[in-house]
Amino acid sequence: MRSVPDPADAARLLGVALGATDDEIRAAYLRGIRENPPDRAPEAFERVRDAYEALRGGGRLAGLFAADPAAPLVALVDEEPPQRCFLGPEPWLAALRRR
């Protein structure tokens, strides 16, 4: 399993500022994979992809869902499921009659 590069190293590799926008990161990524296609430079291609993932994906999204990224997924689920209101078939039948 490859290690995810540090965001500062990833930004340097792609040639963008650390606080670059998603559009700037994507443009730098596309430029990087054009310069390093997987059939000619597979190692460089992987580094560019890893840098892109470090800046756009993975770790950046993990913090949005839990205060503790190491917490188990079960901690994200409510213990009590929300109550569903059953209105019966009438609203559906009325909608079908209007067709």
N, CA, C and O atoms as a printed pandas DataFrame, in Angstrom:
     atom_number atom_name residue_name chain_id  residue_number  x_coord  y_coord  z_coord
0              1         N          MET        A               1    0.834   -1.178    0.000
1              2        CA          MET        A               1    0.000    0.000    0.000
2              3         C          MET        A               1    0.880    1.243    0.000
3              4         O          MET        A               1    1.811    1.356    0.797
4              5         N          ARG        A               2    0.578    2.175   -0.900
5              6        CA          ARG        A               2    1.372    3.399   -0.999
6              7         C          ARG        A               2    0.998    4.343    0.134
7              8         O          ARG        A               2   -0.134    4.345    0.617
8              9         N          SER        A               3    1.985    5.154    0.551
9             10        CA          SER        A               3    1.696    6.152    1.564
10            11         C          SER        A               3    1.189    7.421    0.886
11            12         O          SER        A               3    1.620    7.769   -0.214
12            13         N          VAL        A               4    0.280    8.096    1.551
13            14        CA          VAL        A               4   -0.276    9.337    1.021
14            15         C          VAL        A               4    0.724   10.451    1.305
15            16         O          VAL        A               4    1.165   10.598    2.444
16            17         N          PRO        A               5    1.095   11.244    0.290
17            18        CA          PRO        A               5    2.071   12.299    0.520
18            19         C          PRO        A               5    1.511   13.410    1.401
19            20         O          PRO        A               5    0.299   13.616    1.476
20            21         N          ASP        A               6    2.402   14.106    2.051
21            22        CA          ASP        A               6    2.049   15.269    2.852
22            23         C          ASP        A               6    1.424   16.312    1.916
23            24         O          ASP        A               6    1.902   16.483    0.794
24            25         N          PRO        A               7    0.364   17.015    2.350
25            26        CA          PRO        A               7   -0.257   18.010    1.467
26            27         C          PRO        A               7    0.715   19.061    0.933
27            28         O          PRO        A               7    0.580   19.488   -0.214
28            29         N          ALA        A               8    1.678   19.482    1.728
29            30        CA          ALA        A               8    2.652   20.474    1.253
30            31         C          ALA        A               8    3.515   19.886    0.139
31            32         O          ALA        A               8    3.800   20.560   -0.851
32            33         N          ASP        A               9    3.930   18.629    0.301
33            34        CA          ASP        A               9    4.716   17.962   -0.745
34            35         C          ASP        A               9    3.877   17.740   -1.996
35            36         O          ASP        A               9    4.367   17.883   -3.116
36            37         N          ALA        A              10    2.606   17.391   -1.798
37            38        CA          ALA        A              10    1.710   17.169   -2.935
38            39         C          ALA        A              10    1.505   18.461   -3.720
39            40         O          ALA        A              10    1.518   18.452   -4.951
40            41         N          ALA        A              11    1.317   19.568   -3.010
41            42        CA          ALA        A              11    1.131   20.861   -3.675
42            43         C          ALA        A              11    2.393   21.242   -4.441
43            44         O          ALA        A              11    2.309   21.760   -5.554
44            45         N          ARG        A              12    3.545   20.994   -3.862
45            46        CA          ARG        A              12    4.812   21.301   -4.525
46            47         C          ARG        A              12    4.976   20.452   -5.784
47            48         O          ARG        A              12    5.408   20.957   -6.820
48            49         N          LEU        A              13    4.634   19.167   -5.701
49            50        CA          LEU        A              13    4.765   18.275   -6.847
50            51         C          LEU        A              13    3.855   18.721   -8.000
51            52         O          LEU        A              13    4.255   18.678   -9.164
52            53         N          LEU        A              14    2.628   19.149   -7.668
53            54        CA          LEU        A              14    1.694   19.590   -8.710
54            55         C          LEU        A              14    1.951   21.036   -9.137
55            56         O          LEU        A              14    1.439   21.477  -10.165
56            57         N          GLY        A              15    2.734   21.766   -8.362
57            58        CA          GLY        A              15    3.041   23.144   -8.712
58            59         C          GLY        A              15    1.918   24.111   -8.401
59            60         O          GLY        A              15    1.708   25.084   -9.125
60            61         N          VAL        A              16    1.189   23.840   -7.310
61            62        CA          VAL        A              16    0.112   24.738   -6.884
62            63         C          VAL        A              16    0.373   25.191   -5.462
63            64         O          VAL        A              16    1.167   24.589   -4.740
64            65         N          ALA        A              17   -0.301   26.257   -5.067
65            66        CA          ALA        A              17   -0.206   26.727   -3.686
66            67         C          ALA        A              17   -0.951   25.748   -2.779
67            68         O          ALA        A              17   -1.846   25.032   -3.230
68            69         N          LEU        A              18   -0.583   25.720   -1.517
69            70        CA          LEU        A              18   -1.211   24.797   -0.576
70            71         C          LEU        A              18   -2.709   25.057   -0.454
71            72         O          LEU        A              18   -3.472   24.111   -0.258
72            73         N          GLY        A              19   -3.148   26.289   -0.562
73            74        CA          GLY        A              19   -4.566   26.615   -0.470
74            75         C          GLY        A              19   -5.236   26.750   -1.827
75            76         O          GLY        A              19   -6.214   27.487   -1.955
76            77         N          ALA        A              20   -4.736   26.057   -2.844
77            78        CA          ALA        A              20   -5.266   26.176   -4.204
78            79         C          ALA        A              20   -6.716   25.711   -4.271
79            80         O          ALA        A              20   -7.151   24.871   -3.484
80            81         N          THR        A              21   -7.446   26.266   -5.216
81            82        CA          THR        A              21   -8.841   25.877   -5.407
82            83         C          THR        A              21   -8.901   24.508   -6.088
83            84         O          THR        A              21   -7.904   24.021   -6.622
84            85         N          ASP        A              22  -10.073   23.907   -6.058
85            86        CA          ASP        A              22  -10.256   22.610   -6.704
86            87         C          ASP        A              22   -9.971   22.692   -8.203
87            88         O          ASP        A              22   -9.408   21.764   -8.783
88            89         N          ASP        A              23  -10.362   23.804   -8.826
89            90        CA          ASP        A              23  -10.111   23.966  -10.266
90            91         C          ASP        A              23   -8.611   24.055  -10.558
91            92         O          ASP        A              23   -8.135   23.477  -11.535
92            93         N          GLU        A              24   -7.873   24.769   -9.724
93            94        CA          GLU        A              24   -6.421   24.877   -9.914
94            95         C          GLU        A              24   -5.739   23.521   -9.713
95            96         O          GLU        A              24   -4.825   23.156  -10.453
96            97         N          ILE        A              25   -6.199   22.784   -8.703
97            98        CA          ILE        A              25   -5.626   21.461   -8.423
98            99         C          ILE        A              25   -5.917   20.522   -9.585
99           100         O          ILE        A              25   -5.038   19.777  -10.017
100          101         N          ARG        A              26   -7.143   20.554  -10.091
101          102        CA          ARG        A              26   -7.511   19.677  -11.209
102          103         C          ARG        A              26   -6.709   20.025  -12.463
103          104         O          ARG        A              26   -6.248   19.128  -13.168
104          105         N          ALA        A              27   -6.539   21.315  -12.748
105          106        CA          ALA        A              27   -5.765   21.723  -13.924
106          107         C          ALA        A              27   -4.319   21.253  -13.796
107          108         O          ALA        A              27   -3.731   20.781  -14.769
108          109         N          ALA        A              28   -3.745   21.381  -12.601
109          110        CA          ALA        A              28   -2.362   20.932  -12.393
110          111         C          ALA        A              28   -2.260   19.416  -12.519
111          112         O          ALA        A              28   -1.277   18.899  -13.050
112          113         N          TYR        A              29   -3.266   18.710  -12.036
113          114        CA          TYR        A              29   -3.296   17.246  -12.158
114          115         C          TYR        A              29   -3.343   16.827  -13.625
115          116         O          TYR        A              29   -2.577   15.962  -14.050
116          117         N          LEU        A              30   -4.236   17.437  -14.393
117          118        CA          LEU        A              30   -4.345   17.094  -15.813
118          119         C          LEU        A              30   -3.051   17.398  -16.562
119          120         O          LEU        A              30   -2.640   16.635  -17.436
120          121         N          ARG        A              31   -2.414   18.512  -16.217
121          122        CA          ARG        A              31   -1.131   18.854  -16.824
122          123         C          ARG        A              31   -0.085   17.798  -16.451
123          124         O          ARG        A              31    0.710   17.373  -17.289
124          125         N          GLY        A              32   -0.099   17.386  -15.191
125          126        CA          GLY        A              32    0.865   16.389  -14.720
126          127         C          GLY        A              32    0.707   15.035  -15.380
127          128         O          GLY        A              32    1.704   14.390  -15.705
128          129         N          ILE        A              33   -0.536   14.584  -15.590
129          130        CA          ILE        A              33   -0.703   13.273  -16.222
130          131         C          ILE        A              33   -0.458   13.332  -17.725
131          132         O          ILE        A              33   -0.113   12.318  -18.333
132          133         N          ARG        A              34   -0.635   14.522  -18.341
133          134        CA          ARG        A              34   -0.266   14.657  -19.760
134          135         C          ARG        A              34    1.242   14.581  -19.923
135          136         O          ARG        A              34    1.741   13.990  -20.881
136          137         N          GLU        A              35    1.967   15.181  -18.983
137          138        CA          GLU        A              35    3.424   15.159  -19.050
138          139         C          GLU        A              35    4.003   13.801  -18.648
139          140         O          GLU        A              35    5.118   13.457  -19.042
140          141         N          ASN        A              36    3.249   13.035  -17.867
141          142        CA          ASN        A              36    3.717   11.745  -17.357
142          143         C          ASN        A              36    2.669   10.667  -17.606
143          144         O          ASN        A              36    2.054   10.187  -16.654
144          145         N          PRO        A              37    2.451   10.277  -18.849
145          146        CA          PRO        A              37    1.444    9.244  -19.113
146          147         C          PRO        A              37    1.859    7.911  -18.494
147          148         O          PRO        A              37    3.050    7.627  -18.364
148          149         N          PRO        A              38    0.880    7.097  -18.113
149          150        CA          PRO        A              38    1.211    5.844  -17.414
150          151         C          PRO        A              38    2.014    4.862  -18.246
151          152         O          PRO        A              38    2.744    4.046  -17.685
152          153         N          ASP        A              39    1.901    4.915  -19.573
153          154        CA          ASP        A              39    2.665    3.970  -20.385
154          155         C          ASP        A              39    4.127    4.366  -20.549
155          156         O          ASP        A              39    4.970    3.515  -20.831
156          157         N          ARG        A              40    4.440    5.663  -20.373
157          158        CA          ARG        A              40    5.834    6.102  -20.535
158          159         C          ARG        A              40    6.527    6.371  -19.213
159          160         O          ARG        A              40    7.733    6.151  -19.098
160          161         N          ALA        A              41    5.795    6.844  -18.209
161          162        CA          ALA        A              41    6.393    7.186  -16.909
162          163         C          ALA        A              41    5.473    6.727  -15.783
163          164         O          ALA        A              41    4.860    7.556  -15.111
164          165         N          PRO        A              42    5.370    5.417  -15.570
165          166        CA          PRO        A              42    4.401    4.922  -14.581
166          167         C          PRO        A              42    4.655    5.410  -13.156
167          168         O          PRO        A              42    3.703    5.678  -12.422
168          169         N          GLU        A              43    5.924    5.531  -12.751
169          170        CA          GLU        A              43    6.212    5.979  -11.382
170          171         C          GLU        A              43    5.813    7.441  -11.202
171          172         O          GLU        A              43    5.204    7.804  -10.195
172          173         N          ALA        A              44    6.155    8.276  -12.176
173          174        CA          ALA        A              44    5.794    9.695  -12.091
174          175         C          ALA        A              44    4.281    9.863  -12.155
175          176         O          ALA        A              44    3.717   10.711  -11.463
176          177         N          PHE        A              45    3.625    9.056  -12.987
177          178        CA          PHE        A              45    2.168    9.098  -13.085
178          179         C          PHE        A              45    1.538    8.794  -11.733
179          180         O          PHE        A              45    0.607    9.483  -11.316
180          181         N          GLU        A              46    2.033    7.768  -11.043
181          182        CA          GLU        A              46    1.510    7.401   -9.718
182          183         C          GLU        A              46    1.745    8.510   -8.702
183          184         O          GLU        A              46    0.882    8.776   -7.865
184          185         N          ARG        A              47    2.910    9.163   -8.767
185          186        CA          ARG        A              47    3.185   10.270   -7.835
186          187         C          ARG        A              47    2.201   11.420   -8.067
187          188         O          ARG        A              47    1.706   12.018   -7.112
188          189         N          VAL        A              48    1.921   11.725   -9.327
189          190        CA          VAL        A              48    0.972   12.794   -9.647
190          191         C          VAL        A              48   -0.421   12.425   -9.132
191          192         O          VAL        A              48   -1.107   13.253   -8.532
192          193         N          ARG        A              49   -0.833   11.179   -9.369
193          194        CA          ARG        A              49   -2.145   10.737   -8.889
194          195         C          ARG        A              49   -2.231   10.780   -7.370
195          196         O          ARG        A              49   -3.240   11.215   -6.815
196          197         N          ASP        A              50   -1.173   10.329   -6.692
197          198        CA          ASP        A              50   -1.165   10.350   -5.230
198          199         C          ASP        A              50   -1.227   11.779   -4.704
199          200         O          ASP        A              50   -1.914   12.054   -3.720
200          201         N          ALA        A              51   -0.512   12.682   -5.357
201          202        CA          ALA        A              51   -0.535   14.085   -4.946
202          203         C          ALA        A              51   -1.931   14.669   -5.120
203          204         O          ALA        A              51   -2.417   15.403   -4.260
204          205         N          TYR        A              52   -2.565   14.342   -6.224
205          206        CA          TYR        A              52   -3.930   14.821   -6.486
206          207         C          TYR        A              52   -4.888   14.305   -5.416
207          208         O          TYR        A              52   -5.707   15.065   -4.897
208          209         N          GLU        A              53   -4.792   13.030   -5.088
209          210        CA          GLU        A              53   -5.655   12.451   -4.065
210          211         C          GLU        A              53   -5.405   13.082   -2.699
211          212         O          GLU        A              53   -6.342   13.288   -1.928
212          213         N          ALA        A              54   -4.147   13.389   -2.401
213          214        CA          ALA        A              54   -3.828   14.000   -1.110
214          215         C          ALA        A              54   -4.448   15.382   -0.987
215          216         O          ALA        A              54   -4.854   15.791    0.101
216          217         N          LEU        A              55   -4.521   16.103   -2.104
217          218        CA          LEU        A              55   -5.075   17.458   -2.050
218          219         C          LEU        A              55   -6.592   17.495   -2.206
219          220         O          LEU        A              55   -7.244   18.373   -1.642
220          221         N          ARG        A              56   -7.159   16.568   -2.951
221          222        CA          ARG        A              56   -8.591   16.620   -3.240
222          223         C          ARG        A              56   -9.412   15.590   -2.492
223          224         O          ARG        A              56  -10.544   15.879   -2.103
224          225         N          GLY        A              57   -8.889   14.419   -2.284
225          226        CA          GLY        A              57   -9.733   13.343   -1.802
226          227         C          GLY        A              57   -9.426   12.926   -0.389
227          228         O          GLY        A              57   -9.097   13.733    0.481
228          229         N          GLY        A              58   -9.546   11.644   -0.201
229          230        CA          GLY        A              58   -9.237   10.917    1.008
230          231         C          GLY        A              58   -9.267   11.660    2.317
231          232         O          GLY        A              58  -10.332   11.857    2.902
232          233         N          GLY        A              59   -8.112   12.072    2.780
233          234        CA          GLY        A              59   -7.987   12.665    4.094
234          235         C          GLY        A              59   -8.779   13.941    4.279
235          236         O          GLY        A              59   -9.234   14.227    5.386
236          237         N          ARG        A              60   -8.951   14.702    3.236
237          238        CA          ARG        A              60   -9.671   15.960    3.359
238          239         C          ARG        A              60  -11.140   15.735    3.667
239          240         O          ARG        A              60  -11.751   16.536    4.375
240          241         N          LEU        A              61  -11.716   14.663    3.152
241          242        CA          LEU        A              61  -13.127   14.393    3.390
242          243         C          LEU        A              61  -13.366   13.661    4.703
243          244         O          LEU        A              61  -14.458   13.751    5.266
244          245         N          ALA        A              62  -12.374   12.944    5.198
245          246        CA          ALA        A              62  -12.571   12.142    6.401
246          247         C          ALA        A              62  -12.962   13.003    7.599
247          248         O          ALA        A              62  -13.773   12.577    8.422
248          249         N          GLY        A              63  -12.413   14.179    7.709
249          250        CA          GLY        A              63  -12.720   15.044    8.832
250          251         C          GLY        A              63  -14.109   15.621    8.804
251          252         O          GLY        A              63  -14.570   16.142    9.820
252          253         N          LEU        A              64  -14.794   15.552    7.690
253          254        CA          LEU        A              64  -16.133   16.113    7.607
254          255         C          LEU        A              64  -17.178   15.249    8.299
255          256         O          LEU        A              64  -18.239   15.751    8.669
256          257         N          PHE        A              65  -16.908   13.985    8.480
257          258        CA          PHE        A              65  -17.922   13.073    8.970
258          259         C          PHE        A              65  -17.808   12.737   10.445
259          260         O          PHE        A              65  -18.794   12.314   11.048
260          261         N          ALA        A              66  -16.659   12.907   11.036
261          262        CA          ALA        A              66  -16.495   12.553   12.439
262          263         C          ALA        A              66  -15.432   13.438   13.071
263          264         O          ALA        A              66  -14.447   13.807   12.431
264          265         N          ALA        A              67  -15.648   13.769   14.327
265          266        CA          ALA        A              67  -14.657   14.558   15.043
266          267         C          ALA        A              67  -13.366   13.758   15.199
267          268         O          ALA        A              67  -12.272   14.322   15.173
268          269         N          ASP        A              68  -13.497   12.460   15.360
269          270        CA          ASP        A              68  -12.338   11.584   15.499
270          271         C          ASP        A              68  -12.271   10.661   14.285
271          272         O          ASP        A              68  -13.058    9.720   14.190
272          273         N          PRO        A              69  -11.337   10.913   13.343
273          274        CA          PRO        A              69  -11.266   10.074   12.150
274          275         C          PRO        A              69  -10.976    8.602   12.449
275          276         O          PRO        A              69  -11.247    7.736   11.617
276          277         N          ALA        A              70  -10.428    8.318   13.627
277          278        CA          ALA        A              70  -10.129    6.932   13.983
278          279         C          ALA        A              70  -11.324    6.233   14.619
279          280         O          ALA        A              70  -11.261    5.037   14.905
280          281         N          ALA        A              71  -12.414    6.966   14.843
281          282        CA          ALA        A              71  -13.599    6.375   15.463
282          283         C          ALA        A              71  -14.223    5.361   14.513
283          284         O          ALA        A              71  -14.156    5.523   13.294
284          285         N          PRO        A              72  -14.834    4.305   15.075
285          286        CA          PRO        A              72  -15.467    3.310   14.205
286          287         C          PRO        A              72  -16.679    3.906   13.484
287          288         O          PRO        A              72  -17.290    4.857   13.970
288          289         N          LEU        A              73  -17.016    3.351   12.341
289          290        CA          LEU        A              73  -18.155    3.845   11.568
290          291         C          LEU        A              73  -19.463    3.759   12.336
291          292         O          LEU        A              73  -20.367    4.561   12.101
292          293         N          VAL        A              74  -19.582    2.808   13.242
293          294        CA          VAL        A              74  -20.805    2.650   14.028
294          295         C          VAL        A              74  -21.099    3.921   14.818
295          296         O          VAL        A              74  -22.258    4.217   15.109
296          297         N          ALA        A              75  -20.056    4.672   15.166
297          298        CA          ALA        A              75  -20.246    5.904   15.931
298          299         C          ALA        A              75  -20.991    6.961   15.121
299          300         O          ALA        A              75  -21.542    7.899   15.698
300          301         N          LEU        A              76  -21.017    6.831   13.810
301          302        CA          LEU        A              76  -21.695    7.804   12.960
302          303         C          LEU        A              76  -23.191    7.550   12.823
303          304         O          LEU        A              76  -23.931    8.423   12.370
304          305         N          VAL        A              77  -23.639    6.364   13.211
305          306        CA          VAL        A              77  -25.034    5.978   13.040
306          307         C          VAL        A              77  -25.802    6.259   14.320
307          308         O          VAL        A              77  -25.342    5.938   15.415
308          309         N          ASP        A              78  -26.973    6.862   14.173
309          310        CA          ASP        A              78  -27.839    7.083   15.332
310          311         C          ASP        A              78  -28.323    5.749   15.865
311          312         O          ASP        A              78  -28.559    4.810   15.104
312          313         N          GLU        A              79  -28.469    5.672   17.194
313          314        CA          GLU        A              79  -28.944    4.425   17.782
314          315         C          GLU        A              79  -30.416    4.199   17.464
315          316         O          GLU        A              79  -30.824    3.064   17.222
316          317         N          GLU        A              80  -31.209    5.246   17.460
317          318        CA          GLU        A              80  -32.622    5.144   17.152
318          319         C          GLU        A              80  -32.868    5.553   15.715
319          320         O          GLU        A              80  -32.534    6.675   15.336
320          321         N          PRO        A              81  -33.445    4.672   14.900
321          322        CA          PRO        A              81  -33.756    5.089   13.534
322          323         C          PRO        A              81  -34.866    6.134   13.543
323          324         O          PRO        A              81  -35.705    6.119   14.444
324          325         N          PRO        A              82  -34.897    7.025   12.584
325          326        CA          PRO        A              82  -35.961    8.025   12.554
326          327         C          PRO        A              82  -37.323    7.360   12.345
327          328         O          PRO        A              82  -37.438    6.357   11.642
328          329         N          GLN        A              83  -38.335    7.931   12.961
329          330        CA          GLN        A              83  -39.686    7.402   12.826
330          331         C          GLN        A              83  -40.231    7.726   11.445
331          332         O          GLN        A              83  -40.107    8.856   10.972
332          333         N          ARG        A              84  -40.828    6.746   10.804
333          334        CA          ARG        A              84  -41.426    6.957    9.490
334          335         C          ARG        A              84  -42.923    7.153    9.658
335          336         O          ARG        A              84  -43.578    6.435   10.414
336          337         N          CYS        A              85  -43.441    8.111    8.959
337          338        CA          CYS        A              85  -44.883    8.341    8.978
338          339         C          CYS        A              85  -45.500    7.597    7.803
339          340         O          CYS        A              85  -45.168    7.864    6.648
340          341         N          PHE        A              86  -46.392    6.670    8.099
341          342        CA          PHE        A              86  -47.065    5.938    7.051
342          343         C          PHE        A              86  -48.418    6.587    6.821
343          344         O          PHE        A              86  -49.265    6.606    7.713
344          345         N          LEU        A              87  -48.614    7.107    5.651
345          346        CA          LEU        A              87  -49.856    7.794    5.324
346          347         C          LEU        A              87  -50.833    6.888    4.607
347          348         O          LEU        A              87  -51.963    7.289    4.331
348          349         N          GLY        A              88  -50.422    5.693    4.307
349          350        CA          GLY        A              88  -51.289    4.790    3.578
350          351         C          GLY        A              88  -51.150    4.991    2.080
351          352         O          GLY        A              88  -50.339    5.803    1.636
352          353         N          PRO        A              89  -51.927    4.264    1.303
353          354        CA          PRO        A              89  -51.799    4.335   -0.147
354          355         C          PRO        A              89  -52.514    5.529   -0.785
355          356         O          PRO        A              89  -52.326    5.781   -1.975
356          357         N          GLU        A              90  -53.315    6.257   -0.039
357          358        CA          GLU        A              90  -54.138    7.311   -0.636
358          359         C          GLU        A              90  -53.349    8.378   -1.396
359          360         O          GLU        A              90  -53.744    8.706   -2.515
360          361         N          PRO        A              91  -52.255    8.945   -0.861
361          362        CA          PRO        A              91  -51.520    9.960   -1.641
362          363         C          PRO        A              91  -51.008    9.405   -2.971
363          364         O          PRO        A              91  -51.028   10.110   -3.980
364          365         N          TRP        A              92  -50.555    8.161   -2.981
365          366        CA          TRP        A              92  -50.057    7.552   -4.210
366          367         C          TRP        A              92  -51.188    7.305   -5.206
367          368         O          TRP        A              92  -51.042    7.557   -6.402
368          369         N          LEU        A              93  -52.300    6.817   -4.704
369          370        CA          LEU        A              93  -53.438    6.558   -5.587
370          371         C          LEU        A              93  -53.969    7.859   -6.178
371          372         O          LEU        A              93  -54.348    7.904   -7.349
372          373         N          ALA        A              94  -53.995    8.912   -5.371
373          374        CA          ALA        A              94  -54.464   10.207   -5.865
374          375         C          ALA        A              94  -53.530   10.732   -6.957
375          376         O          ALA        A              94  -53.995   11.297   -7.947
376          377         N          ALA        A              95  -52.235   10.552   -6.789
377          378        CA          ALA        A              95  -51.271   10.992   -7.796
378          379         C          ALA        A              95  -51.449   10.200   -9.094
379          380         O          ALA        A              95  -51.339   10.757  -10.186
380          381         N          LEU        A              96  -51.723    8.907   -8.967
381          382        CA          LEU        A              96  -51.924    8.085  -10.156
382          383         C          LEU        A              96  -53.219    8.441  -10.887
383          384         O          LEU        A              96  -53.271    8.368  -12.115
384          385         N          ARG        A              97  -54.261    8.824  -10.151
385          386        CA          ARG        A              97  -55.528    9.193  -10.764
386          387         C          ARG        A              97  -55.411   10.476  -11.578
387          388         O          ARG        A              97  -56.112   10.657  -12.574
388          389         N          ARG        A              98  -54.508   11.374  -11.142
389          390        CA          ARG        A              98  -54.326   12.654  -11.832
390          391         C          ARG        A              98  -53.633   12.499  -13.181
391          392         O          ARG        A              98  -53.665   13.428  -13.988
392          393         N          ARG        A              99  -53.024   11.385  -13.446
393          394        CA          ARG        A              99  -52.279   11.176  -14.701
394          395         C          ARG        A              99  -53.174   11.114  -15.851
395          396         O          ARG        A              99  -52.716   10.943  -16.981
